[in-house]
Amino acid sequence: MINRLKTEFAGLSKNKRIAYGVGLAAAIIIAALLLSGVWDPGAVETGVVPVK
C-alpha cells in the first residue's frame, strides 16, 4: 500500500502534491485533537443559561 501511494504521489504535479500534503497534515491534526479530547466539535456554547 505504501509503495502504491508513493507511485501515485510521484505522478502528481507540484501544486497537487502541496495540496495533498496540506490536507493530510490537517487530517492528522484534527484526528489527534479529537482523540486527545482537546477539541469537542459538539460542545457549542450558546450563552443561554439553563433554567432550573
Backbone as CSV, one residue per row, in Angstrom:
resi,resn,N_x,N_y,N_z,CA_x,CA_y,CA_z,C_x,C_y,C_z
1,MET,0.825,-1.199,0.000,0.000,0.000,0.000,0.869,1.263,0.000
2,ILE,1.932,1.248,0.782,2.818,2.411,0.839,3.472,2.649,-0.519
3,ASN,3.905,1.575,-1.177,4.535,1.724,-2.496,3.559,2.287,-3.513
4,ARG,2.294,1.865,-3.432,1.287,2.389,-4.355,1.074,3.880,-4.127
5,LEU,1.032,4.284,-2.859,0.881,5.707,-2.551,2.080,6.508,-3.045
6,LYS,3.267,5.943,-2.904,4.476,6.635,-3.374,4.428,6.858,-4.880
7,THR,4.005,5.835,-5.625,3.968,5.980,-7.081,2.890,6.963,-7.507
8,GLU,1.746,6.943,-6.826,0.693,7.907,-7.161,1.132,9.323,-6.813
9,PHE,1.792,9.479,-5.678,2.258,10.791,-5.234,3.312,11.341,-6.185
10,ALA,4.181,10.481,-6.697,5.243,10.906,-7.613,4.673,11.384,-8.942
11,GLY,3.505,10.884,-9.327,2.908,11.270,-10.596,2.127,12.569,-10.548
12,LEU,1.960,13.141,-9.368,1.180,14.375,-9.243,2.034,15.597,-9.571
13,SER,1.361,16.680,-9.961,2.075,17.930,-10.190,2.474,18.535,-8.845
14,LYS,3.333,19.550,-8.898,3.837,20.156,-7.661,2.702,20.744,-6.826
15,ASN,1.772,21.451,-7.466,0.673,22.069,-6.727,-0.229,21.025,-6.083
16,LYS,-0.473,19.929,-6.791,-1.316,18.876,-6.230,-0.613,18.176,-5.073
17,ARG,0.711,18.025,-5.176,1.459,17.420,-4.069,1.390,18.293,-2.825
18,ILE,1.495,19.613,-3.017,1.407,20.542,-1.886,0.018,20.472,-1.262
19,ALA,-1.022,20.495,-2.096,-2.394,20.437,-1.594,-2.655,19.118,-0.873
20,TYR,-2.152,18.026,-1.412,-2.319,16.714,-0.791,-1.620,16.680,0.567
21,GLY,-0.419,17.235,0.632,0.336,17.265,1.889,-0.345,18.106,2.947
22,VAL,-0.876,19.259,2.546,-1.578,20.131,3.489,-2.842,19.446,4.004
23,GLY,-3.584,18.817,3.109,-4.799,18.111,3.522,-4.503,16.948,4.446
24,LEU,-3.443,16.217,4.156,-3.054,15.089,5.003,-2.621,15.575,6.383
25,ALA,-1.863,16.662,6.427,-1.430,17.220,7.711,-2.627,17.703,8.524
26,ALA,-3.592,18.356,7.864,-4.786,18.829,8.563,-5.591,17.659,9.114
27,ALA,-5.718,16.593,8.348,-6.457,15.415,8.810,-5.781,14.785,10.022
28,ILE,-4.457,14.741,10.019,-3.723,14.168,11.156,-3.894,15.035,12.395
29,ILE,-3.838,16.362,12.225,-4.002,17.275,13.364,-5.404,17.161,13.943
30,ILE,-6.427,17.143,13.090,-7.808,17.030,13.557,-8.017,15.700,14.276
31,ALA,-7.487,14.616,13.722,-7.614,13.304,14.369,-6.934,13.303,15.734
32,ALA,-5.765,13.922,15.831,-5.051,13.973,17.108,-5.831,14.778,18.141
33,LEU,-6.415,15.897,17.722,-7.202,16.709,18.652,-8.455,15.974,19.114
34,LEU,-9.118,15.282,18.200,-10.317,14.529,18.568,-9.976,13.378,19.507
35,LEU,-8.900,12.667,19.222,-8.524,11.524,20.058,-8.016,11.946,21.429
36,SER,-7.387,13.112,21.523,-6.862,13.566,22.810,-7.946,14.196,23.675
37,GLY,-9.082,14.540,23.088,-10.165,15.146,23.855,-10.038,16.646,24.015
38,VAL,-9.040,17.254,23.380,-8.851,18.703,23.484,-9.959,19.440,22.752
39,TRP,-10.345,18.911,21.599,-11.349,19.577,20.770,-12.605,18.729,20.737
40,ASP,-13.723,19.318,21.158,-15.012,18.627,21.111,-15.926,19.426,20.193
41,PRO,-16.076,19.016,18.932,-16.874,19.796,17.984,-18.353,19.866,18.345
42,GLY,-18.830,18.983,19.222,-20.239,19.004,19.615,-20.529,19.977,20.740
43,ALA,-19.490,20.491,21.386,-19.684,21.394,22.522,-19.731,22.835,22.020
44,VAL,-20.904,23.280,21.657,-21.079,24.639,21.149,-21.732,25.471,22.241
45,GLU,-21.091,26.571,22.604,-21.650,27.442,23.637,-22.643,28.403,23.001
46,THR,-23.849,28.442,23.570,-24.878,29.328,23.034,-25.056,30.571,23.883
47,GLY,-24.539,30.544,25.112,-24.713,31.682,26.000,-26.032,31.652,26.747
48,VAL,-26.839,30.633,26.538,-28.132,30.510,27.206,-27.925,29.818,28.545
49,VAL,-28.453,30.432,29.595,-28.339,29.857,30.933,-29.499,28.892,31.141
50,PRO,-29.226,27.648,31.533,-30.320,26.698,31.741,-31.208,27.094,32.919
51,VAL,-32.504,26.929,32.756,-33.473,27.272,33.806,-33.687,26.047,34.682
52,LYS,-33.605,26.255,36.000,-33.806,25.133,36.931,-35.243,25.047,37.376
